[in-house]
Amino acid sequence: MAFYAFYVIAIIILILHFTGWLKRNNLEWLILLLAVAVFPIVIFVR
């Protein structure tokens, strides 16, 4: 279940990134956090 929740959050972050919402609100660091979190989530949750 957590695996699918992570993917939903990742998709939402990517949509916000490409629409420019993250940059306007100074939240671009979420993209870096997402990139760092992908590998452990995929390896350990799956």
N, C-alpha and C positions, 0 to 999 in steps of 0.2 A: 504494500500500500504506500509506504514512504517513497518507494522508487517512482511510482506514478505521480505522487504529489510533487516530487522534485522536478519532474519533467514539465508539469503544469506551471510551476513557478518559473522555470527556465524559459519557457515559451513566452510567458507574460513579460519577463525582463527583456527578452529580445525584441518583442513588439514595441515596448516602450523605448528601447534604444533606437530602433529604426524610425520611429515617429519623431524623435528628438525630445521627448518628454524628460528623459534622464538628464540630458545636457542642460536643459532649461532649469532644472531643479537641482543641479550640481550633484547628481547621483550616479555619475559614470563609473564610480568605484564598484557598483554592483556587478558590472560586466566582468571586472577582474575577479571579484569574489565568486562569481558563477564559474569562471574558467578554472579557478583553483579547486572548486568543490566538485567538478564533474568527475574526475578520476576516482577519488575515494568513494563517492556515492555509487558509481557504476560497479566498482570492484567489490565493495563490502555489502551493499544492500541487495545486490542481485543474487 
